């Protein structure tokens, strides 16, 4: 006997559940942006913190961000590509991951959403408590703003103008989000190639450093906050992650995000 399709009530509940998730994620994202804007720190303090971070990195013997940038500046094509990745990959990659997980890996989606919210919330505390001027705004460090130099800047004006808080370098959400996406890929795929996913997070770390938007420590702290969040919300075992059917059935539509 042929299985009947989902009823109108099932479709309605599924639509409401989806709308609720969209409203939750979008609402929290705009709240995050608003708080970063309202509590933007002092530029004087942020510059002092930049000197502290730079000095601490040299104490730790981390590679010089300026030396890495100098190596890449030799190729206009490479710099333009890196600028484009910084500006256009970060947010769309997160949106696509959320949509795909919600549609095909609901258990991973619930975990992913919770970790994303907690990590971003912890990062907001860092942005407010420790304003930090990025390397691109500190000429004394020997770095340039590749976005401004090549006409691809993601920022409309100087710090303190516009809606974007340019002094919120610590921690790097670009790196934390990229690491979270990489972990989700490892959880969801079965192929051995999934272990290459962390290369995405490494690539994003290099991008944010070369563009002068972050220090190494920004990325390290971002991943550290992600690790804290993952101790609160333990990821589901990869072998226990069910595959959502491509065609919705009555049972699949009854699944809803917790």
C-alpha positions as CSV (number, residue, x, y, z in Angstrom):
1,X,0.0,0.0,0.0
2,X,1.4,3.4,-1.0
3,X,2.4,5.7,1.9
4,X,0.3,8.8,2.1
5,X,2.0,12.2,2.0
6,X,2.1,14.6,4.9
7,X,-1.1,16.1,5.9
8,X,-1.8,19.8,5.9
9,X,-1.5,19.9,9.7
10,X,1.9,18.3,9.5
11,X,3.1,20.7,6.9
12,X,1.8,23.6,9.0
13,X,3.7,22.4,12.1
14,X,6.9,22.0,10.0
15,X,6.6,25.5,8.6
16,X,6.0,27.0,12.1
17,X,9.0,25.1,13.5
18,X,11.2,26.3,10.6
19,X,10.0,29.9,11.0
20,X,10.7,29.7,14.7
21,X,14.3,28.6,14.1
22,X,14.8,31.4,11.5
23,X,13.4,34.0,13.9
24,X,15.6,32.7,16.8
25,X,18.9,32.7,14.8
26,X,18.2,36.0,13.0
27,X,17.0,37.7,16.2
28,X,20.1,36.7,18.1
29,X,22.4,37.7,15.3
30,X,21.0,41.2,15.2
31,X,21.1,41.4,19.0
32,X,24.8,40.5,18.8
33,X,25.5,43.2,16.2
34,X,23.5,45.8,18.2
35,X,25.4,45.1,21.4
36,X,28.7,45.2,19.7
37,X,27.8,48.6,18.3
38,X,26.3,50.0,21.5
39,X,29.2,48.9,23.7
40,X,32.1,49.8,21.3
41,X,35.2,50.5,23.4
42,X,37.6,53.4,23.5
43,X,40.0,53.6,20.6
44,X,42.8,54.7,22.9
45,X,42.3,51.6,25.1
46,X,42.0,49.4,22.0
47,X,45.3,50.6,20.6
48,X,47.0,50.0,24.0
49,X,45.6,46.4,23.9
50,X,47.0,46.0,20.4
51,X,50.5,46.8,21.7
52,X,50.0,44.3,24.5
53,X,48.8,41.5,22.2
54,X,51.6,42.1,19.8
55,X,54.2,42.0,22.5
56,X,52.7,38.9,24.1
57,X,52.7,37.1,20.7
58,X,56.4,37.9,20.3
59,X,57.0,36.5,23.9
60,X,55.3,33.3,22.8
61,X,57.5,33.3,19.7
62,X,54.5,33.2,17.3
63,X,55.2,34.0,13.7
64,X,55.1,37.6,12.7
65,X,51.8,38.6,11.0
66,X,53.6,41.3,9.2
67,X,56.1,38.9,7.7
68,X,53.3,36.6,6.5
69,X,51.5,39.5,4.9
70,X,54.7,40.8,3.2
71,X,55.0,37.4,1.6
72,X,51.5,37.5,0.1
73,X,51.6,41.2,-0.9
74,X,53.9,40.2,-3.8
75,X,50.8,38.9,-5.7
76,X,47.9,41.3,-6.4
77,X,45.8,38.3,-7.5
78,X,46.4,36.5,-4.3
79,X,45.6,39.5,-2.1
80,X,42.4,40.2,-4.0
81,X,41.3,36.6,-3.7
82,X,42.0,36.7,0.1
83,X,40.1,39.9,0.5
84,X,37.1,38.4,-1.3
85,X,37.2,35.3,0.9
86,X,37.3,37.5,4.0
87,X,34.4,39.6,2.9
88,X,32.1,37.1,1.1
89,X,32.7,33.6,2.5
90,X,32.3,33.9,6.4
91,X,28.6,34.7,6.7
92,X,27.3,32.8,3.7
93,X,29.1,29.6,4.8
94,X,27.4,29.8,8.2
95,X,24.0,30.3,6.7
96,X,24.4,27.4,4.2
97,X,25.6,25.2,7.0
98,X,22.6,26.0,9.2
99,X,20.2,25.4,6.4
100,X,21.7,22.1,5.3
101,X,21.9,20.8,8.9
102,X,18.3,21.7,9.6
103,X,17.2,20.0,6.4
104,X,19.3,16.9,6.5
105,X,20.9,16.4,9.9
106,X,18.5,17.6,12.5
107,X,20.3,16.2,15.6
108,X,23.5,17.8,14.5
109,X,21.7,21.1,13.8
110,X,20.4,21.3,17.4
111,X,23.9,20.8,18.8
112,X,25.4,23.1,16.2
113,X,22.9,25.9,16.9
114,X,23.4,25.7,20.6
115,X,27.2,25.8,20.3
116,X,27.0,28.6,17.9
117,X,24.9,30.7,20.2
118,X,27.0,30.1,23.3
119,X,30.3,30.7,21.4
120,X,29.1,33.9,19.9
121,X,27.7,35.1,23.2
122,X,31.0,34.4,24.9
123,X,32.8,36.3,22.1
124,X,30.5,39.3,22.7
125,X,31.7,39.4,26.3
126,X,35.2,39.5,24.9
127,X,34.5,42.2,22.4
128,X,33.0,44.4,25.1
129,X,35.5,43.7,27.9
130,X,38.6,43.8,25.8
131,X,38.4,46.2,22.8
132,X,41.2,45.5,20.5
133,X,42.4,47.5,17.5
134,X,43.2,45.1,14.6
135,X,46.7,45.1,12.9
136,X,45.4,46.9,9.8
137,X,44.7,49.9,12.0
138,X,48.2,49.9,13.6
139,X,50.7,51.1,11.0
140,X,53.5,50.9,13.6
141,X,53.2,47.1,13.5
142,X,54.3,47.1,9.9
143,X,51.0,45.9,8.4
144,X,48.7,47.4,5.8
145,X,44.9,47.3,5.4
146,X,44.7,45.1,2.3
147,X,41.0,45.9,1.9
148,X,41.7,49.6,1.7
149,X,44.8,49.2,-0.4
150,X,43.0,47.2,-3.1
151,X,39.6,48.9,-2.9
152,X,37.9,45.9,-1.4
153,X,37.3,47.0,2.2
154,X,34.4,45.5,4.1
155,X,34.3,48.6,6.3
156,X,32.7,51.9,5.2
157,X,34.7,54.3,7.4
158,X,37.0,54.8,10.3
159,X,36.5,53.2,13.8
160,X,33.6,54.8,15.6
161,X,31.7,55.5,12.4
162,X,29.0,53.4,10.9
163,X,27.3,50.4,12.6
164,X,30.3,48.0,12.5
165,X,32.5,47.8,15.6
166,X,36.0,47.7,14.1
167,X,37.6,47.4,17.6
168,X,36.1,44.0,18.2
169,X,39.0,41.9,17.0
170,X,39.3,39.7,20.1
171,X,38.3,37.0,19.6
172,X,37.9,36.2,15.9
173,X,34.5,34.9,15.0
174,X,35.7,34.2,11.5
175,X,38.0,31.5,12.9
176,X,35.6,30.2,15.6
177,X,32.8,29.8,13.1
178,X,35.1,28.1,10.5
179,X,36.3,25.6,13.1
180,X,32.7,24.8,14.1
181,X,31.7,24.3,10.5
182,X,34.7,22.0,10.1
183,X,33.6,19.9,13.1
184,X,30.0,19.6,11.7
185,X,31.4,18.3,8.4
186,X,33.4,15.6,10.2
187,X,30.2,14.6,12.2
188,X,28.0,14.5,9.1
189,X,30.1,12.8,6.4
190,X,31.3,9.2,6.3
191,X,34.0,9.5,3.7
192,X,37.6,9.6,4.9
193,X,37.9,13.0,3.1
194,X,36.0,14.6,5.9
195,X,39.2,14.8,7.9
196,X,40.3,17.5,5.5
197,X,37.6,19.8,6.8
198,X,39.8,21.5,9.4
199,X,41.8,22.9,6.5
200,X,38.9,25.3,6.0
201,X,39.4,26.7,9.5
202,X,43.2,27.0,9.0
203,X,42.6,28.8,5.7
204,X,40.3,31.3,7.3
205,X,42.9,31.9,10.1
206,X,45.4,32.7,7.4
207,X,42.9,34.9,5.6
208,X,42.1,37.0,8.7
209,X,45.8,37.4,9.5
210,X,47.0,38.3,6.0
211,X,44.2,40.9,5.6
212,X,45.3,42.5,8.8
213,X,42.0,42.0,10.5
214,X,43.2,39.8,13.3
215,X,46.2,38.7,15.3
216,X,47.0,35.0,15.8
217,X,45.8,35.2,19.3
218,X,42.3,36.4,18.2
219,X,41.9,33.1,16.3
220,X,43.4,31.0,19.2
221,X,41.0,32.6,21.7
222,X,38.1,32.1,19.3
223,X,38.8,28.4,19.0
224,X,39.3,28.3,22.8
225,X,35.8,29.7,23.4
226,X,34.4,27.1,20.9
227,X,36.1,24.4,23.0
228,X,34.4,25.7,26.1
229,X,31.0,25.7,24.4
230,X,31.6,22.1,23.3
231,X,32.2,21.0,26.9
232,X,28.7,22.4,27.7
233,X,27.0,21.0,24.6
234,X,28.6,17.6,23.8
235,X,28.5,16.8,20.1
236,X,26.5,13.7,19.0
237,X,28.6,10.7,18.0
238,X,29.2,10.7,14.3
239,X,28.0,7.1,14.0
240,X,24.7,8.0,15.8
241,X,23.9,10.9,13.4
242,X,20.9,9.8,11.3
243,X,20.5,10.9,7.7
244,X,17.4,12.9,7.1
245,X,15.4,11.6,4.0
246,X,15.7,13.8,1.0
247,X,11.9,13.5,0.4
248,X,9.8,14.6,3.4
249,X,7.5,12.0,4.9
250,X,5.0,12.3,7.7
251,X,7.5,11.2,10.3
252,X,10.3,13.5,9.1
253,X,8.0,16.5,9.2
254,X,7.2,15.7,12.8
255,X,10.8,16.2,13.7
256,X,11.3,19.6,15.3
257,X,14.2,21.4,16.8
258,X,14.4,21.2,20.5
